[in-house]
Amino acid sequence: MKKVFATFGMILMTSTSAMAGGLTSRLSSSVQLTVDGPVVSSTRLGSSYSTSGSNVSVTALGGLSGSSATGPATINAGTYGIATDGEAYSFTESQFVGDTVVTADSLGANGRFSSPTLYSDNTIQAGGTASTLAGTIDTAGVVSITAGGPGTTAIGQFVSEITVFE
C-alpha cells in the first residue's frame, strides 16, 4: 500500500505545468416575469389669495382666514374703491381655495386603496394585467416567453460561460 502512495506522489511531482490546465463550462437559463402594480400620486394644494392694482383705495383688504390643520382657509372679500375719480385704474383680485386634508384612508381588497384620496394635482397609472404573460425553460435549457397585457415585462436569458485555467 505504501508503494502505491509513493508511486502516485512521484507522478504528481514530475507532472509539467502544461498538464495542470483545466476547462470548465457553465450553462444557465432564466426567465423574469413582472406585472406592474397600480400607482397613485396626489399632491395637496393650499389656499392662496392675491390682489394688486393702481389708483385703488382700500377700505378692507381681502384675504384668507379660518384655516386649520385639516381644512382649507376661507376667502374674505375686500372692500375697494377708486382713489382718484376720473383717472385710469387697474385692479386684480385672485383666490384659490385649497384642498381639505384627508387624515385617514382605508385599504380595500388585497391591500389596495379601492377609492384613493385625490387632491388637486394627480397622477394615476393603472396596474398591469398578466393576461397571457408566461415564461418557461425546458429540459434542454430553451427559454420561451409569451407577452402579457399592458404593464408587464418578460425577460428570457441564456448564458454560456467557458473558463480555461492554465
C-alpha positions as CSV (number, residue, x, y, z in Angstrom):
1,M,0.0,0.0,0.0
2,K,2.8,2.4,0.8
3,K,4.4,1.7,-2.6
4,V,1.2,2.8,-4.4
5,F,1.1,6.1,-2.5
6,A,4.8,6.7,-3.1
7,T,4.4,5.9,-6.8
8,F,1.4,8.3,-7.1
9,G,3.3,11.0,-5.3
10,M,6.3,10.7,-7.7
11,I,3.9,11.1,-10.7
12,L,2.4,14.2,-9.2
13,M,5.8,15.8,-8.6
14,T,7.0,15.1,-12.1
15,S,4.0,16.5,-14.0
16,T,4.6,19.6,-16.0
17,S,2.6,22.9,-15.9
18,A,1.2,22.1,-19.3
19,M,-0.6,19.2,-17.7
20,A,-2.1,21.4,-15.0
21,G,-4.6,23.2,-17.2
22,G,-8.4,22.8,-16.9
23,L,-11.6,23.8,-18.6
24,T,-15.0,24.5,-17.0
25,S,-18.3,25.1,-18.8
26,R,-21.4,26.6,-17.2
27,L,-24.8,26.9,-18.9
28,S,-27.7,28.7,-17.3
29,S,-31.2,29.9,-18.3
30,S,-33.5,32.3,-16.6
31,V,-36.9,33.9,-17.0
32,Q,-38.1,37.0,-15.2
33,L,-41.8,38.0,-15.4
34,T,-43.1,41.3,-14.0
35,V,-46.5,42.8,-13.6
36,D,-46.5,46.5,-12.6
37,G,-48.7,47.5,-9.7
38,P,-51.0,50.5,-9.7
39,V,-49.6,53.9,-8.8
40,V,-51.5,56.9,-7.4
41,S,-49.6,60.1,-6.7
42,S,-51.7,63.1,-5.4
43,T,-50.4,66.5,-4.2
44,R,-52.5,68.7,-2.0
45,L,-52.6,72.3,-2.9
46,G,-53.0,75.0,-0.3
47,S,-55.2,78.1,-0.4
48,S,-53.9,81.4,-1.9
49,Y,-55.1,85.0,-2.2
50,S,-53.6,87.9,-4.0
51,T,-54.6,91.4,-5.1
52,S,-52.9,94.2,-7.0
53,G,-53.8,97.4,-8.6
54,S,-53.1,101.1,-9.2
55,N,-55.3,104.1,-8.3
56,V,-57.2,101.9,-5.9
57,S,-58.2,102.8,-2.4
58,V,-58.6,100.0,0.2
59,T,-61.2,100.1,2.9
60,A,-60.8,96.5,3.9
61,L,-58.1,94.2,2.5
62,G,-59.4,90.8,1.5
63,G,-57.5,87.6,2.3
64,L,-57.6,84.2,3.9
65,S,-58.9,83.2,7.4
66,G,-60.1,80.2,9.3
67,S,-57.7,77.6,8.1
68,S,-56.9,74.5,10.2
69,A,-54.7,71.5,10.0
70,T,-57.3,69.6,8.1
71,G,-59.4,72.2,6.4
72,P,-58.7,74.9,3.8
73,A,-58.9,78.6,4.5
74,T,-61.9,80.6,3.7
75,I,-61.7,83.7,1.5
76,N,-62.7,87.1,2.8
77,A,-63.7,89.6,0.2
78,G,-62.1,93.0,0.5
79,T,-63.7,96.5,0.0
80,Y,-62.0,98.6,-2.6
81,G,-62.7,101.8,-4.4
82,I,-61.1,104.2,-6.9
83,A,-58.6,106.5,-5.3
84,T,-58.9,109.5,-7.7
85,D,-62.1,109.7,-9.6
86,G,-61.8,110.2,-13.4
87,E,-58.3,108.7,-13.6
88,A,-57.3,105.4,-15.0
89,Y,-57.2,102.4,-12.6
90,S,-56.4,98.7,-12.6
91,F,-57.4,96.1,-10.1
92,T,-56.8,92.3,-9.9
93,E,-58.0,90.0,-7.2
94,S,-57.5,86.2,-7.3
95,Q,-58.1,83.4,-5.0
96,F,-57.8,79.6,-4.8
97,V,-59.5,77.5,-2.2
98,G,-57.1,74.6,-1.3
99,D,-57.9,71.0,-0.6
100,T,-59.4,69.6,2.6
101,V,-56.9,67.3,4.2
102,V,-57.9,63.7,4.5
103,T,-56.5,62.2,7.7
104,A,-57.3,58.5,7.1
105,D,-57.8,56.2,4.2
106,S,-58.9,52.6,4.4
107,L,-57.4,49.8,2.5
108,G,-59.6,47.8,0.1
109,A,-59.2,44.3,-1.1
110,N,-55.6,42.8,-1.5
111,G,-54.1,45.8,0.4
112,R,-55.0,48.3,-2.3
113,F,-56.9,51.6,-1.9
114,S,-60.2,51.0,-3.6
115,S,-61.0,54.7,-3.6
116,P,-57.8,56.6,-3.1
117,T,-57.8,60.2,-1.8
118,L,-57.3,62.6,-4.7
119,Y,-56.3,66.2,-4.3
120,S,-55.9,68.9,-6.9
121,D,-52.8,67.6,-8.7
122,N,-52.9,63.8,-9.6
123,T,-51.0,61.2,-11.5
124,I,-52.7,57.8,-11.8
125,Q,-51.3,54.7,-13.5
126,A,-53.4,51.5,-13.7
127,G,-51.8,48.3,-12.7
128,G,-50.6,45.7,-15.2
129,T,-52.7,42.8,-16.5
130,A,-50.9,39.5,-16.6
131,S,-53.2,38.1,-19.3
132,T,-51.1,35.7,-21.3
133,L,-47.8,36.5,-19.7
134,A,-45.8,33.4,-19.3
135,G,-42.2,32.1,-19.4
136,T,-40.8,28.5,-19.5
137,I,-37.4,26.8,-19.6
138,D,-37.4,23.2,-21.0
139,T,-35.0,20.4,-20.0
140,A,-32.7,21.4,-22.8
141,G,-32.4,25.0,-21.4
142,V,-34.5,26.6,-24.2
143,V,-36.2,29.7,-23.0
144,S,-39.7,30.6,-24.2
145,I,-41.6,33.8,-23.2
146,T,-45.1,35.0,-24.1
147,A,-46.1,38.6,-24.0
148,G,-48.7,39.7,-21.4
149,G,-51.1,42.6,-21.2
150,P,-50.3,46.3,-20.6
151,G,-47.9,47.0,-17.7
152,T,-46.0,43.7,-18.0
153,T,-42.4,42.7,-18.8
154,A,-41.0,39.3,-19.8
155,I,-37.2,38.7,-20.0
156,G,-35.6,35.4,-21.0
157,Q,-31.9,34.8,-20.9
158,F,-29.5,32.0,-21.8
159,V,-25.8,32.3,-20.6
160,S,-23.0,30.1,-21.8
161,E,-19.7,30.5,-19.9
162,I,-16.4,28.7,-20.7
163,T,-13.3,29.2,-18.4
164,V,-9.9,28.0,-19.3
165,F,-7.3,27.5,-16.5
166,E,-3.6,27.5,-17.2
